[in-house]
Amino acid sequence: MDAAIKAVRAGFASRSDVVAEQGEDAAEIDAQQAEDAARADALGLKYDSDARRGASGGGGSSAPAVQDPEDGDAAAPAPAPALVQFRGSK
């Protein structure tokens, strides 16, 4: 499975081809995922497997998402801390 994920992310294979190799229908999987996402949204559920949220899946940033205090949704990944130089250091 890791090889298939890498091939799709690198553009060497399509997601539809990988799904077909497993004997499944990509359009059916897409419809199921859309239904799952709509149901989760309606219920206010958030999963780390939801690539729309920029979490671990989908090749997003490896930086952790931070909670947006305005609406509670995961915001953009937190920026890397700046390098701080103290007086007397070189």
C-alpha positions in Angstrom: 0.0 0.0 0.0 2.9 2.4 0.8 4.2 2.0 -2.8 0.8 2.8 -4.3 0.5 5.9 -2.1 3.9 7.1 -3.2 3.2 6.4 -6.8 0.0 8.4 -6.8 1.6 11.3 -4.9 4.6 11.3 -7.3 2.3 11.3 -10.3 3.4 7.9 -11.6 0.0 6.4 -11.1 -3.6 7.7 -10.8 -5.7 7.1 -7.8 -8.3 5.5 -10.1 -5.8 3.0 -11.4 -4.7 2.0 -7.9 -8.4 1.6 -6.9 -9.1 -0.5 -10.0 -6.1 -2.8 -9.3 -7.8 -3.6 -6.0 -11.1 -4.5 -7.8 -12.9 -1.4 -6.7 -14.7 1.4 -8.5 -13.1 4.9 -7.9 -16.4 6.7 -8.5 -18.2 4.5 -5.9 -15.4 5.2 -3.4 -15.6 8.9 -4.1 -19.4 8.9 -3.6 -19.0 7.1 -0.3 -16.3 9.5 0.9 -18.5 12.5 -0.1 -21.4 11.0 1.9 -19.1 10.3 4.9 -17.7 13.9 4.8 -21.2 15.5 4.5 -22.4 13.4 7.5 -19.4 14.2 9.6 -19.7 17.9 8.8 -23.5 17.9 9.7 -22.6 16.3 13.0 -19.6 18.5 13.7 -17.2 15.5 13.6 -13.6 15.9 12.7 -11.3 13.1 11.8 -7.5 13.2 11.3 -8.0 11.1 8.2 -10.0 14.0 6.5 -7.6 15.5 4.0 -9.8 18.5 3.7 -8.7 19.5 7.2 -5.0 19.4 6.3 -4.2 16.7 8.7 -1.9 13.7 8.3 -3.3 12.5 5.0 -3.0 14.1 1.5 0.6 15.2 1.5 0.0 18.2 3.6 2.4 19.9 6.0 3.9 17.9 8.8 3.4 20.8 11.2 0.6 20.3 13.6 -2.6 22.2 12.9 -3.6 24.8 15.5 -7.2 25.4 16.7 -8.8 28.5 15.4 -10.3 30.3 18.4 -12.9 32.1 16.1 -14.7 29.0 14.8 -13.0 26.0 16.3 -11.8 24.6 13.0 -8.2 23.6 12.5 -6.4 26.5 11.1 -3.2 26.5 9.0 -0.2 24.7 10.5 1.6 26.8 13.2 4.7 28.5 11.8 8.1 27.3 12.7 9.6 29.2 15.6 11.9 32.0 14.6 15.6 31.7 15.4 16.3 34.0 18.3 19.7 35.5 18.8 20.6 36.8 22.2 23.0 39.6 23.0 26.6 38.5 23.1 25.9 35.5 20.9 27.4 35.2 17.4 
